[in-house]
Amino acid sequence: MTMHQGKPLDRLSAIFRTDALDLRIGEVQVSRQLAFEVYPGEIVAILGRNGVGKSTLLSCLAGLPRGLLSGDILLGGKSYAQWGDRAAACWRGWLSQKQQDQFSATVLETVISGRHPHLNRWSWESAEDHALALASLAAVGMRDFADRDVQTLSGGERQRVAVATILTQNPTLYFMDEPLAHLDLNHQIEVLNLMKSRACQDRISCIMVLHEPGLAYRYCDSALLLYGEGEWMYGSAASVLTAENLSRLYGYPLVQIDRADDRGEMQRWFVPA
């Protein structure tokens, strides 16, 4: 058992594994022979320049596009094909980068849709499903918006509803593509604190695309850097998120600042040189 940022990680049983993953989209070689494991309670950050394929890789790891990858992906010891779509959706949740609302619906109706993988074909949501949806809205500060039409929300409000929806789905492994998009600073921290708390208390795991390496270091246990042309680096946040690695990743020199917070935990931030 290892520990990062004061949180123990069970290294005995990975819930997600990849091996020899090759992904190419058009002229972009996203990954070559990518292999890593995710453990219960672990949060993983994916970082890289714009256009390097972070979102495409994340969606493939979540089993959404079919036929793009070569290699192996195991979720809870099984492939997505072995699980089937409904069972896989009970295991893993997906938060997309952009939220599209083609039809009018209330915030509560939108959030409770996260329970659909858990329902039988002709089942209706139960009182417990409604309670979970309302609790998820409260967790992101949107409980009072339950009756609002989602099409009337601001970008930041809609993003918080999206986070509440995946919380209501209650998967074991979260795939989150830029979960901080459209959020102001206090709500960014709120969402990251929420995911870290769920990881510590409920042992959920999460793979998320982030743009701020300082926040990735603070909240994530491990990091995957996509350099382009198939090159990648994976390891603990402490070992991977350094000024040297990130300067090469972003093509601009960064200065690393290490400091202990009020609890004695080490924080690491990066500023342009």
NUPA-115407 format. One record per residue (C-alpha): residue in one letter; x negated, y, z. Coordinates in steps of 0.5 Angstrom, whole numbers, padded with zeros to 4 digits. Example, Ala and Ser with C-alpha at 12.3 -4.5 7.8 and 13.67 -1.06 7.14 Angstrom:
// residues 2
  residu      u      v      w
       A  -0025  -0009   0016
       S  -0027  -0002   0014
// end
This chain:
// residues 273
  residu      u      v      w
       M   0000   0000   0000
       T  -0003   0007  -0002
       M   0000   0014   0000
       H   0000   0021  -0004
       Q   0002   0027  -0001
       G   0004   0023   0006
       K   0009   0018   0002
       P   0007   0011   0002
       L   0008   0007  -0004
       D   0009   0000  -0005
       R   0004  -0003  -0010
       L   0006  -0010  -0009
       S   0012  -0010  -0014
       A   0013  -0005  -0020
       I   0020  -0003  -0022
       F   0017  -0001  -0029
       R   0012  -0003  -0034
       T   0009  -0001  -0040
       D   0004  -0005  -0044
       A   0000  -0003  -0051
       L   0005   0002  -0053
       D   0004   0005  -0060
       L   0009   0011  -0062
       R   0008   0015  -0068
       I   0013   0020  -0071
       G   0012   0022  -0078
       E   0005   0025  -0078
       V   0004   0025  -0070
       Q   0001   0019  -0066
       V   0004   0020  -0060
       S   0001   0014  -0056
       R  -0004   0009  -0058
       Q  -0004   0002  -0053
       L  -0001   0006  -0047
       A   0000   0002  -0041
       F   0002   0004  -0034
       E   0006   0002  -0028
       V   0012   0005  -0024
       Y   0013   0003  -0017
       P   0019   0004  -0012
       G   0019   0011  -0009
       E   0014   0014  -0014
       I   0015   0020  -0018
       V   0011   0021  -0025
       A   0010   0027  -0029
       I   0008   0027  -0036
       L   0005   0034  -0039
       G   0002   0036  -0046
       R   0002   0041  -0051
       N   0008   0043  -0055
       G   0010   0038  -0060
       V   0005   0033  -0058
       G   0011   0028  -0057
       K   0013   0028  -0049
       S   0020   0028  -0050
       T   0020   0023  -0056
       L   0016   0018  -0051
       L   0020   0019  -0045
       S   0027   0018  -0049
       C   0023   0011  -0052
       L   0021   0009  -0045
       A   0028   0010  -0043
       G   0030   0005  -0048
       L   0034   0010  -0052
       P   0031   0010  -0060
       R   0031   0003  -0062
       G   0025   0001  -0067
       L   0020   0006  -0066
       L   0015   0003  -0061
       S   0011  -0003  -0061
       G   0009  -0006  -0055
       D   0012  -0008  -0048
       I   0017  -0004  -0044
       L   0020  -0008  -0038
       L   0025  -0005  -0033
       G   0026  -0009  -0027
       G   0022  -0015  -0030
       K   0027  -0015  -0036
       S   0027  -0012  -0043
       Y   0032  -0007  -0045
       A   0035  -0012  -0050
       Q   0035  -0017  -0044
       W   0039  -0012  -0040
       G   0044  -0010  -0045
       D   0046  -0003  -0045
       R   0051  -0003  -0039
       A   0047  -0006  -0034
       A   0041  -0002  -0036
       A   0045   0004  -0035
       C   0046   0002  -0028
       W   0039   0001  -0027
       R   0036   0008  -0031
       G   0039   0015  -0032
       W   0037   0020  -0037
       L   0037   0027  -0037
       S   0036   0030  -0043
       Q   0033   0037  -0045
       K   0039   0040  -0048
       Q   0046   0039  -0045
       Q   0051   0040  -0051
       D   0059   0040  -0049
       Q   0063   0039  -0055
       F   0070   0039  -0051
       S   0072   0043  -0046
       A   0072   0039  -0039
       T   0071   0041  -0032
       V   0065   0041  -0028
       L   0068   0035  -0024
       E   0070   0031  -0030
       T   0063   0032  -0033
       V   0059   0030  -0027
       I   0064   0024  -0025
       S   0062   0021  -0032
       G   0056   0019  -0029
       R   0060   0013  -0026
       H   0062   0010  -0032
       P   0056   0005  -0033
       H   0059   0002  -0026
       L   0066   0002  -0028
       N   0069  -0004  -0032
       R   0072  -0003  -0039
       W   0079  -0001  -0036
       S   0077   0002  -0029
       W   0079   0009  -0027
       E   0074   0012  -0022
       S   0075   0011  -0015
       A   0076   0015  -0009
       E   0069   0013  -0007
       D   0066   0016  -0014
       H   0070   0022  -0013
       A   0066   0023  -0006
       L   0060   0021  -0009
       A   0061   0026  -0015
       L   0062   0032  -0010
       A   0057   0030  -0006
       S   0052   0031  -0012
       L   0055   0037  -0014
       A   0054   0040  -0006
       A   0046   0037  -0007
       V   0045   0042  -0012
       G   0049   0048  -0010
       M   0055   0047  -0015
       R   0061   0044  -0010
       D   0065   0051  -0011
       F   0064   0050  -0019
       A   0068   0043  -0019
       D   0074   0046  -0022
       R   0070   0051  -0027
       D   0070   0049  -0035
       V   0063   0047  -0036
       Q   0063   0051  -0043
       T   0063   0058  -0038
       L   0057   0056  -0034
       S   0050   0060  -0035
       G   0044   0056  -0038
       G   0042   0055  -0031
       E   0049   0053  -0028
       R   0049   0048  -0033
       Q   0043   0045  -0032
       R   0044   0044  -0025
       V   0051   0040  -0027
       A   0047   0036  -0031
       V   0042   0034  -0025
       A   0049   0033  -0021
       T   0051   0028  -0026
       I   0045   0023  -0026
       L   0045   0024  -0018
       T   0052   0021  -0019
       Q   0050   0015  -0024
       N   0045   0013  -0018
       P   0040   0010  -0022
       T   0034   0006  -0019
       L   0029   0010  -0024
       Y   0031   0017  -0027
       F   0028   0019  -0033
       M   0028   0027  -0033
       D   0026   0031  -0039
       E   0025   0038  -0037
       P   0029   0038  -0031
       L   0027   0045  -0029
       A   0029   0048  -0036
       H   0033   0054  -0035
       L   0033   0054  -0027
       D   0030   0060  -0023
       L   0024   0059  -0018
       N   0029   0057  -0012
       H   0033   0052  -0016
       Q   0027   0049  -0019
       I   0024   0048  -0012
       E   0031   0046  -0010
       V   0031   0040  -0015
       L   0024   0038  -0014
       N   0025   0038  -0007
       L   0032   0034  -0008
       M   0028   0028  -0012
       K   0022   0028  -0007
       S   0027   0027  -0002
       R   0031   0021  -0006
       A   0024   0018  -0007
       C   0022   0018   0000
       Q   0029   0016   0003
       D   0032   0012  -0002
       R   0026   0009  -0006
       I   0028   0012  -0013
       S   0023   0013  -0018
       C   0023   0018  -0023
       I   0019   0020  -0030
       M   0019   0027  -0031
       V   0017   0032  -0037
       L   0014   0038  -0033
       H   0010   0044  -0036
       E   0007   0047  -0029
       P   0001   0043  -0027
       G   0001   0046  -0020
       L   0009   0043  -0019
       A   0007   0036  -0022
       Y   0001   0036  -0017
       R   0005   0038  -0011
       Y   0011   0033  -0012
       C   0009   0028  -0017
       D   0005   0022  -0015
       S   0002   0020  -0021
       A   0001   0024  -0028
       L   0001   0022  -0035
       L  -0003   0027  -0040
       L  -0002   0027  -0047
       Y  -0007   0030  -0051
       G  -0005   0028  -0058
       E  -0007   0023  -0064
       G  -0005   0018  -0059
       E  -0010   0019  -0053
       W  -0007   0019  -0046
       M  -0010   0019  -0039
       Y  -0006   0016  -0033
       G  -0007   0016  -0026
       S  -0006   0019  -0019
       A  -0004   0026  -0019
       A  -0010   0028  -0015
       S  -0015   0025  -0020
       V  -0012   0027  -0026
       L  -0009   0034  -0025
       T  -0016   0037  -0025
       A  -0018   0044  -0028
       E  -0023   0040  -0033
       N  -0017   0035  -0035
       L  -0012   0041  -0036
       S  -0017   0046  -0040
       R  -0018   0040  -0045
       L  -0010   0038  -0045
       Y  -0008   0045  -0046
       G  -0014   0048  -0050
       Y  -0015   0054  -0045
       P  -0020   0054  -0039
       L  -0016   0054  -0033
       V  -0019   0055  -0026
       Q  -0017   0050  -0020
       I  -0015   0053  -0013
       D  -0014   0048  -0008
       R  -0011   0050  -0001
       A  -0008   0046   0005
       D  -0001   0048   0007
       D   0002   0050   0013
       R   0003   0042   0014
       G  -0004   0041   0013
       E  -0002   0038   0006
       M  -0007   0039   0000
       Q  -0004   0044  -0005
       R  -0007   0045  -0012
       W  -0006   0051  -0017
       F  -0008   0053  -0024
       V  -0009   0060  -0027
       P  -0012   0062  -0033
       A  -0019   0063  -0033
// end
